[in-house]
Amino acid sequence: MKINNLGTSGINPYKRQMNKLENMSKTSKPTIDKVEISSTAKEMRQVTSYSVERQEKVEKLKVQLENGNYKVDTREVAQSLYNFYKI
């Protein structure tokens, strides 16, 4: 007895889809990715005197923390938080 493939049972739809994808990738040209940096980011990248002053302040705070001389002014912290979240 001979059995023939009738209908779509002999066709693999996944293989057909893969063939389509392979053909598309062969015909399409590869694109080159681009990155654009905004003017704001460029400004942030530049080193200013403000960042030098800030670095000096951070170094002083590090020394104070290491020596145990750093004291937190709770009133100043509370006032800053209040001003930040004030509506």
Buried (B, 14 or more C-beta within 10 A) or exposed (E): EEEEEEEEEEEEEEEEEEEEEEEEEEEEEEEEEEEEEEEEEEEEEEEEEEEEEEEEEEEEEEEEEEEEEEEEEEEEEEEEEEEEEEE
